[in-house]
Amino acid sequence: MKSNKKMIIILASVIGVIVLLIIILMLVANGGTKNLDYSAIEERIKMAGENYYRDHENELPETGTKTMNISKLITDGYLSDINKKLKDGVTCNGTLYVTKTVTDYSYRAKLDCGSAYSTKTLSSVLLENIVSNGSGLYKTEEVNPDNPSEMHNVYIFRGDNVNNYIKLGDFYWEIIKVYENGEIAVLGDAELLRNLWDNRYNVETDYYHGINKYDVSRVKDAIVEDVLNFEDGYNIIKSLITTHTACYGNRYLDDTSKDGSAECSKTLPNQYFSLLPIYDYMNASLDGNCNKVMDNSCYNYNFLSNHHEEWWTITGVADNTEEVYSIDSVAEREYASVTKGIRLYAHFDPSVMYVSGSGTYEDPYIVK
């Protein structure tokens, strides 16, 4: 009898294990849990996109960003139907973004699940808070760098407490402006790089103070050699940015324009990194007495004045051929041959996604 009881217990245990295994196998066959986290689904879309373009390299974008609806990834067998893995009643559409970066490609996924969930881009989060007074993000018009004969709408941060910090690795970047197409202009930390602006012999001054033409400057060379071609550094920012048109026209000391008309009189297309045009420094001030670059009033209520490091802008002084505008809390004129901090200027791709943060220094924006 004892032997029979023991056999019954063993048999029941074996049957229980078999039933449990069958349940697990059924769940796996059904694609796993029905309640997949949305971020996990985004990761699956990214991986499917990477696999697709590994097999279709000829379809990768040469510049900028290309989009693909996830229905193609599902139809072509690279992704299972995500709606079978969601809570009952929830359906999602999705888009894959593939962006040509400095050295490779980056992949991002955006989900639209109605009221249940929607992936947020950083630009959409920023544009939720447009202000008309005090520190914050303002709507304004500026010269379009891609077509300097046109004006276009942009959203610029103004004031001295604007909550515009992004943290990438160990360094902070500051948001300067948001474009209507979703691109975001950002400015790096002055501690990332230091360099002279230019030290060429200037025939007009008969000295080596440099020549204030950015397109042939030493600082532009340094950005290419020390940033673009430096494989071990700046990798995080390189995966987020797209090319932009840099405005590098020189500006006269008595110029009162703030729309970029002087600076965008000369442009360089397809730049991954450049430097800040001086009119962006002027526009960051809320002081109505900031009318010319050298007006000390431009220092007031200006987040770009809140840094103690000296750093170069991209803009040369049009009144001569050897000086460039720099920032040391206030705007200064300096020989191009002087060494200062280099705050790299770049454009985030519109597809850069918001993860968390409120933009303060203590709680910076985190993106992916």
C-alpha positions as CSV (number, residue, x, y, z in Angstrom):
1,M,0.0,0.0,0.0
2,K,2.8,2.4,0.9
3,S,4.5,1.6,-2.4
4,N,1.3,2.4,-4.3
5,K,0.8,5.7,-2.5
6,K,4.3,6.7,-3.3
7,M,3.8,5.8,-7.0
8,I,0.6,7.9,-7.0
9,I,2.4,10.9,-5.5
10,I,5.3,10.6,-8.0
11,L,2.9,10.2,-10.9
12,A,0.9,13.3,-9.9
13,S,4.1,15.3,-9.6
14,V,5.2,14.2,-13.1
15,I,1.8,15.1,-14.5
16,G,1.9,18.5,-12.8
17,V,5.3,19.3,-14.3
18,I,4.1,18.2,-17.7
19,V,1.0,20.4,-17.5
20,L,3.2,23.4,-16.4
21,L,5.6,22.8,-19.3
22,I,2.6,22.7,-21.7
23,I,1.3,26.0,-20.4
24,I,4.8,27.6,-20.8
25,L,5.1,26.2,-24.3
26,M,1.7,27.5,-25.3
27,L,2.7,31.0,-24.0
28,V,5.9,30.9,-26.0
29,A,4.1,29.7,-29.1
30,N,1.8,32.6,-28.7
31,G,4.7,35.1,-28.8
32,G,5.3,35.4,-25.1
33,T,3.3,37.5,-22.6
34,K,0.3,39.4,-23.9
35,N,1.3,42.4,-21.8
36,L,4.7,43.3,-23.4
37,D,6.1,46.6,-22.2
38,Y,5.8,49.3,-24.9
39,S,9.5,50.0,-24.6
40,A,10.2,46.4,-25.2
41,I,8.1,46.5,-28.4
42,E,10.1,49.6,-29.5
43,E,13.3,47.6,-29.1
44,R,11.8,44.8,-31.1
45,I,11.0,47.2,-34.0
46,K,14.5,48.6,-33.8
47,M,16.1,45.2,-34.0
48,A,13.7,44.2,-36.9
49,G,14.8,47.4,-38.7
50,E,18.4,46.6,-38.2
51,N,18.0,43.1,-39.6
52,Y,15.9,44.4,-42.6
53,Y,18.5,47.0,-43.6
54,R,21.3,44.5,-43.1
55,D,19.6,42.5,-45.9
56,H,18.7,45.7,-48.0
57,E,21.7,48.0,-47.6
58,N,20.9,49.7,-50.9
59,E,17.8,51.1,-49.3
60,L,19.6,53.0,-46.6
61,P,19.5,56.8,-46.7
62,E,22.6,58.6,-47.9
63,T,21.8,61.6,-45.7
64,G,19.1,62.5,-43.2
65,T,16.4,60.2,-42.0
66,K,14.2,57.6,-43.8
67,T,10.9,56.3,-42.3
68,M,9.2,52.9,-42.7
69,N,5.8,51.8,-41.4
70,I,6.2,48.6,-39.4
71,S,3.6,46.9,-41.6
72,K,6.4,46.3,-44.2
73,L,8.6,44.7,-41.5
74,I,5.7,42.4,-40.6
75,T,4.8,41.6,-44.2
76,D,8.4,40.8,-45.1
77,G,8.8,38.6,-42.1
78,Y,11.2,40.7,-40.0
79,L,8.7,41.4,-37.2
80,S,5.8,39.5,-35.7
81,D,2.4,41.2,-35.4
82,I,2.9,43.5,-32.3
83,N,-0.9,43.7,-31.7
84,K,-0.9,40.1,-30.7
85,K,1.4,40.9,-27.8
86,L,-0.6,43.8,-26.3
87,K,-3.3,44.0,-23.7
88,D,-6.8,43.2,-25.0
89,G,-8.4,46.1,-26.7
90,V,-5.1,48.0,-27.4
91,T,-3.8,48.3,-30.9
92,C,-0.7,50.1,-32.1
93,N,0.7,51.5,-35.3
94,G,4.4,52.0,-35.5
95,T,7.1,53.7,-37.6
96,L,10.8,52.9,-37.9
97,Y,13.3,55.8,-38.3
98,V,16.7,55.1,-39.7
99,T,19.2,58.1,-39.7
100,K,22.5,58.5,-41.4
101,T,24.9,59.4,-38.6
102,V,28.5,60.6,-38.8
103,T,30.0,57.1,-39.1
104,D,27.0,54.7,-39.2
105,Y,23.2,54.5,-38.9
106,S,20.9,54.9,-35.9
107,Y,17.5,53.2,-35.6
108,R,14.5,54.5,-33.6
109,A,10.9,53.3,-33.3
110,K,7.8,55.3,-32.6
111,L,4.6,53.7,-31.4
112,D,1.1,55.2,-31.7
113,C,-1.3,53.2,-29.5
114,G,-4.0,55.8,-29.1
115,S,-4.8,56.8,-25.5
116,A,-2.9,53.8,-24.2
117,Y,0.6,55.0,-25.2
118,S,2.4,57.2,-27.7
119,T,6.2,57.5,-28.1
120,K,7.2,61.1,-27.5
121,T,9.9,62.9,-29.5
122,L,12.0,65.5,-27.6
123,S,10.8,68.2,-29.9
124,S,7.1,67.4,-29.2
125,V,7.8,67.6,-25.4
126,L,9.6,71.0,-25.8
127,L,6.8,72.5,-28.0
128,E,4.2,71.8,-25.3
129,N,5.5,74.8,-23.4
130,I,5.6,77.9,-25.6
131,V,5.7,81.2,-23.6
132,S,5.1,84.9,-24.4
133,N,6.8,86.4,-21.3
134,G,9.5,85.4,-18.8
135,S,12.1,82.8,-19.4
136,G,11.3,80.0,-21.7
137,L,10.7,78.9,-25.3
138,Y,9.5,81.7,-27.7
139,K,8.1,81.5,-31.2
140,T,9.9,83.8,-33.6
141,E,11.0,84.2,-37.3
142,E,14.5,83.9,-38.6
143,V,16.3,83.6,-41.9
144,N,16.1,80.1,-43.3
145,P,19.7,78.9,-43.6
146,D,18.8,76.5,-46.4
147,N,17.3,79.4,-48.3
148,P,18.5,82.8,-47.0
149,S,15.9,84.7,-49.1
150,E,13.2,83.2,-47.0
151,M,12.1,83.5,-43.4
152,H,10.8,80.6,-41.3
153,N,9.3,80.0,-37.9
154,V,11.6,78.7,-35.1
155,Y,11.3,78.4,-31.3
156,I,14.1,79.8,-29.3
157,F,15.0,79.7,-25.6
158,R,15.3,83.1,-24.0
159,G,16.0,84.1,-20.5
160,D,18.4,83.0,-17.7
161,N,16.4,80.1,-16.3
162,V,15.0,78.1,-19.2
163,N,15.4,74.4,-18.2
164,N,17.1,73.4,-21.5
165,Y,19.7,70.9,-20.3
166,I,20.3,67.5,-21.9
167,K,22.8,65.0,-20.4
168,L,24.8,62.7,-22.7
169,G,27.2,60.5,-20.9
170,D,29.3,62.8,-18.6
171,F,28.6,66.0,-20.4
172,Y,25.7,68.5,-20.6
173,W,24.3,70.0,-23.8
174,E,22.0,73.0,-24.0
175,I,19.1,73.4,-26.3
176,I,19.2,76.6,-28.3
177,K,16.2,76.4,-30.6
178,V,13.6,74.0,-32.0
179,Y,12.7,74.0,-35.7
180,E,9.3,73.4,-37.1
181,N,10.5,70.2,-38.8
182,G,11.4,68.8,-35.3
183,E,15.2,69.4,-35.5
184,I,16.7,70.7,-32.3
185,A,19.8,72.9,-32.2
186,V,22.1,72.1,-29.3
187,L,25.3,73.5,-27.9
188,G,28.0,71.4,-26.1
189,D,30.1,71.9,-23.1
190,A,33.2,74.2,-23.5
191,E,35.3,71.7,-21.7
192,L,34.9,69.2,-24.5
193,L,37.4,70.9,-26.7
194,R,39.8,73.9,-26.8
195,N,41.4,75.4,-29.8
196,L,42.5,78.6,-31.5
197,W,40.1,79.9,-34.1
198,D,42.8,80.6,-36.8
199,N,46.5,81.5,-36.8
200,R,47.3,82.0,-40.4
201,Y,49.4,84.9,-41.6
202,N,47.1,87.9,-42.4
203,V,48.5,90.0,-45.3
204,E,46.3,93.0,-44.3
205,T,47.8,93.2,-40.7
206,D,51.2,91.7,-41.6
207,Y,50.9,89.4,-38.6
208,Y,49.8,85.9,-37.6
209,H,46.6,87.0,-35.8
210,G,44.6,84.8,-38.2
211,I,42.0,85.3,-40.9
212,N,38.3,85.5,-39.8
213,K,36.8,83.3,-42.5
214,Y,35.3,80.2,-40.9
215,D,35.2,78.1,-44.1
216,V,39.0,78.1,-44.3
217,S,39.7,78.3,-40.5
218,R,41.8,76.2,-38.2
219,V,38.9,75.7,-35.9
220,K,36.8,74.1,-38.7
221,D,39.8,71.8,-39.4
222,A,40.0,70.9,-35.7
223,I,36.3,70.0,-35.6
224,V,36.8,67.6,-38.5
225,E,40.1,66.1,-37.2
226,D,39.3,66.0,-33.5
227,V,35.6,65.3,-33.5
228,L,34.4,63.8,-36.8
229,N,37.4,61.6,-37.2
230,F,37.9,60.7,-33.5
231,E,36.3,57.3,-33.2
232,D,36.4,56.9,-29.4
233,G,34.8,60.2,-28.5
234,Y,31.5,62.0,-29.0
235,N,29.9,58.7,-29.9
236,I,26.7,59.4,-28.0
237,I,26.0,62.7,-29.7
238,K,27.0,61.3,-33.1
239,S,24.2,58.8,-32.9
240,L,21.6,61.6,-32.4
241,I,22.5,64.3,-34.9
242,T,21.7,65.0,-38.5
243,T,23.5,67.5,-40.8
244,H,22.7,71.2,-40.7
245,T,23.5,74.3,-42.8
246,A,26.0,76.4,-40.8
247,C,25.6,80.3,-41.1
248,Y,29.1,81.7,-41.0
249,G,28.8,85.2,-42.5
250,N,30.7,88.0,-40.6
251,R,28.8,90.7,-38.7
252,Y,29.5,94.4,-38.4
253,L,29.8,95.9,-34.9
254,D,26.9,98.4,-35.5
255,D,24.6,95.8,-37.0
256,T,21.2,95.6,-35.1
257,S,19.7,92.7,-36.9
258,K,18.7,89.6,-34.9
259,D,17.2,87.4,-37.6
260,G,20.4,85.8,-38.9
261,S,20.4,87.9,-42.1
262,A,24.1,88.9,-41.6
263,E,25.3,85.5,-40.4
264,C,23.3,83.5,-43.0
265,S,24.7,85.6,-45.8
266,K,27.3,82.8,-46.1
267,T,26.4,79.2,-45.5
268,L,28.0,75.8,-45.4
269,P,25.6,72.9,-46.0
270,N,25.9,69.3,-44.7
271,Q,27.7,70.1,-41.4
272,Y,27.5,67.6,-38.5
273,F,29.2,70.1,-36.2
274,S,29.9,73.8,-36.3
275,L,29.9,76.7,-33.9
276,L,27.1,79.0,-32.6
277,P,26.3,82.1,-34.7
278,I,26.5,85.3,-32.6
279,Y,22.9,86.3,-33.3
280,D,21.7,83.3,-31.3
281,Y,23.6,84.7,-28.3
282,M,21.8,88.0,-28.7
283,N,18.4,86.4,-29.1
284,A,18.8,84.4,-25.9
285,S,18.7,87.7,-23.9
286,L,15.3,89.1,-22.7
287,D,16.8,92.6,-22.3
288,G,15.2,95.0,-24.8
289,N,18.4,97.1,-24.7
290,C,20.4,94.3,-26.4
291,N,20.6,95.8,-29.9
292,K,24.2,95.3,-30.9
293,V,26.6,92.4,-30.3
294,M,28.8,94.4,-27.9
295,D,25.9,95.9,-25.8
296,N,26.5,94.8,-22.2
297,S,22.8,94.5,-21.8
298,C,22.9,91.3,-23.9
299,Y,24.4,89.7,-20.7
300,N,21.2,90.3,-18.8
301,Y,18.5,87.5,-18.6
302,N,20.6,85.3,-20.9
303,F,21.3,81.6,-20.2
304,L,24.3,81.8,-22.6
305,S,25.9,84.2,-20.2
306,N,25.7,81.8,-17.3
307,H,29.0,80.1,-18.1
308,H,32.4,81.1,-16.8
309,E,34.5,79.6,-19.7
310,E,35.5,81.7,-22.6
311,W,34.3,80.2,-25.9
312,W,34.3,80.9,-29.6
313,T,31.3,81.6,-31.9
314,I,31.4,81.0,-35.6
315,T,31.0,84.7,-36.4
316,G,33.9,86.9,-37.5
317,V,33.9,90.7,-37.0
318,A,33.1,92.2,-40.4
319,D,34.9,95.5,-39.5
320,N,38.3,93.8,-40.0
321,T,39.8,90.5,-41.1
322,E,41.4,89.3,-37.9
323,E,38.9,89.4,-35.1
324,V,36.1,86.9,-34.1
325,Y,33.3,87.2,-31.6
326,S,33.6,85.1,-28.5
327,I,31.7,84.8,-25.3
328,D,33.0,85.3,-21.8
329,S,29.6,86.0,-20.1
330,V,29.5,89.0,-22.4
331,A,30.4,89.2,-26.1
332,E,34.0,90.1,-26.9
333,R,36.2,90.8,-29.9
334,E,39.3,88.7,-30.0
335,Y,42.2,87.9,-32.3
336,A,41.4,84.6,-34.0
337,S,44.8,83.3,-32.9
338,V,43.8,83.0,-29.3
339,T,42.9,79.7,-27.8
340,K,39.4,79.3,-26.2
341,G,36.8,76.7,-25.5
342,I,34.9,75.1,-28.4
343,R,31.2,74.6,-27.8
344,L,30.1,72.3,-30.5
345,Y,26.9,73.3,-32.3
346,A,24.8,70.5,-33.8
347,H,21.2,69.6,-34.8
348,F,19.4,66.6,-33.2
349,D,17.4,64.6,-35.7
350,P,13.6,65.1,-35.4
351,S,13.3,61.4,-34.5
352,V,15.3,61.7,-31.2
353,M,13.0,60.3,-28.5
354,Y,12.2,61.7,-25.1
355,V,12.9,59.3,-22.2
356,S,12.7,61.4,-19.0
357,G,13.7,64.6,-17.3
358,S,12.4,68.2,-17.0
359,G,15.4,70.0,-18.4
360,T,16.9,71.4,-15.2
361,Y,20.6,70.8,-14.4
362,E,19.6,68.5,-11.6
363,D,17.0,66.6,-13.8
364,P,18.2,67.0,-17.4
365,Y,16.5,65.6,-20.4
366,I,17.4,62.0,-21.2
367,V,17.0,61.0,-24.8
368,K,17.5,58.0,-27.1
